[in-house]
Structures are given as C-alpha cells and as structure tokens.
Amino acid sequence: MPPRILAVVGPTACGKTSLGIALAKRYHGEVVSADSMQIYRGMTIGTAAPTAEEMEGVPHHMVAVADPTESWSAARYAAEAGSIVDDILARGKLPILVGGTGLWLDALVKGHGFAAGHAGGEVRRLLQARLEAEGMDPLWAELERVDPEAAKRLHPADEKRVLRALEVYLETGKTITAHNEETKAMAPKYDALWIGLQFTDRQDMRRLIDLRVDKMVEEGLLEEVQAILASGIPADATALQAIGYKEFLGVAEGRISMEEAIADVKLRSRQYAKRQLTWLRKNPDIHWIYWEKQRDFARALQLSTEILSAHGLS
C-alpha cells in the first residue's frame, strides 16, 4: 500500500492553514504547502503565507523557498515536495498537504511524473518562433493531425497547452494523450485522505475574500510590492503576475489608483476561488466540510477527526 498522507484543500480564504495546523498538532504532523505562490520569498502578505506565530510551532515546508524571478512547474514542485514528504514519513510523522493549487496537489499525490519535454528547450523555442512567425493556425492543424484527442480537449487560444502538446510529441514520438492515459492506470504514489473546506453559501465566501483583501492592504501589500521592486526583482517576474501583486504593481508604477487595484484584486480573487472549486470538485475522494456564515474551526477539527478515525488514522 502507498504511504498514508493527509491533504487539506479548498478555495482561497476558506481556512485551510488554520485547520492544517490544528490537525498537525493533533496527529504529530508537519505541513507541506501546496500553494503555487507561497513558495516565493518576500511575498508573505499577498500570498497569506502563515507567520511564525501563526504556525504555532508546527514545521512548515515549501514556504518561501524560491526567488520571485523563478518560474516553477507542477513537475518541479512534485519533485521537491515529494522528497520532503518522504522525509517526514521516514521520521514517523504525518505529512499534511495544505493548499489550493489543484494541479500541484494532484502531481504530488499521484507522483507519476510528467510527459517528457522541456519548456525551455530547443523544441519549445522553435515552436514559439513558429507561433510568432506563422500564427496559431498551422500549429493547431498539426496538433489535430498528430493528436486529435488533445485538439478536441484544448482550445486554439490556449497557446501554452497547445505548444506543450506538440512539444511532447515532437520530443518523444508519443502524444500527450497517450501519456495521460498511461498514467491514469498507475497507482498513486501516496494514499491521501482528503479534507475539503468550502462555504454552503457562495456569497459568504465572497464576503470573506473581500475582507481578506482589505486586511492585506492594511498590512502593507503595496509596501511589499515596492520592497520587491526595490530589491531588484523585475516587474515582469513570474511572481509579480500573481493576483494582488500584478494589480498593486500598477499602483506602484502609477498606472492605476489604489481603489481600482483593490476592486480588481477582489474580483480576480473571487474568480480564482471559483476555478479552484471547479478543479477540486472533480476529486470524488474529498470529504467536504461546509462552513455556514462563520468558520467554526472547533467543529471542523472534530469532523476531520471523525473522518480520519473512520479511515484508520488515530
């Protein structure tokens, strides 16, 4: 049997961090962040990364481990975080994944690796050059010819994934569809127990997201963006394209007002939460805990304990 781990998931602002810490304290666990933005150093406020005080002595991994100029893939995350999970297991502790980046969570738990192909390699550069010179039409026609299933699944406007599908085929001679089918049949690397958090009423989630954005602004999100720029990080760095940072970059550069930025961050955060839920709801193994008007962590901890006990975790 694959080793047992725990995953606490849900959309932004739903309380994953607090529940993850509570469960870690109860089950002698350590937290492994599965948040694609909390990996970056110097970006605590806008990513809602837990402070040392909020961690309550629970070890946290995969937080502030990357430079904001770096661009991390799900494959790289799965490799780095997988080593940490294995180390936690070897020490007799319970790894607790906490986050809402669905692709990264799936990549780590399944542990199957990714189809060959290098985003910064020669094939990708040639495909990118073709895209710029010829447009998408001939590349799309090529994808329809070599991997019709991928062409049905993707949209021509999704340039990143279209190029990725062609890259895999050109480098390996095997379609990305074939690779995906092969990995589906493989057993996961870890036996994950999934606890999910969401609100019964979507409006309550929106309200909490808006309050979180207001709190980030009060805590100094603009100053955090200015500090990142002052440290020499370029404005086009991957990390600065994240929700919150991109908008407040506009404020720092004088392109938009503070009020416009706050409204944009709230809107994009709500849209992101909706996408997170759409992804997570595809996972039938998640045991959902629903919040009412307020988040009741004592109740959530009790329900989580009952779920874990029913699955042999004590």
Sequence and secondary structure as in RCSB ss.txt:
>XXXX:A:sequence
MPPRILAVVGPTACGKTSLGIALAKRYHGEVVSADSMQIYRGMTIGTAAPTAEEMEGVPHHMVAVADPTESWSAA
RYAAEAGSIVDDILARGKLPILVGGTGLWLDALVKGHGFAAGHAGGEVRRLLQARLEAEGMDPLWAELERVDPEA
AKRLHPADEKRVLRALEVYLETGKTITAHNEETKAMAPKYDALWIGLQFTDRQDMRRLIDLRVDKMVEEGLLEEV
QAILASGIPADATALQAIGYKEFLGVAEGRISMEEAIADVKLRSRQYAKRQLTWLRKNPDIHWIYWEKQRDFARA
LQLSTEILSAHGLS
>XXXX:A:secstr
   EEEEEE STTSSHHHHHHHHHHHHTEEEEE  TTTTBTT  TTTT   HHHHTT  EESSS B TT    HH
HHHHHHHHHHHHHHHTT EEEEEE  HHHHHHHHH     S  TTSHHHHHHHHHHHHH HHHHHHHHHHH HHH
HHHS TT HHHHHHHHHHHHHHSS HHHHHHHHHTS  SSEEEEEEEEESSHHHHHHHHHHHHHHHHHHTHHHHH
HHHHHTT  TT GGGGSTTHHHHHHHHTTSS HHHHHHHHHHHHHHHHHHHHHHHTT TTEEEEEE SS  HHHH
HHHHHHHHHHTT  
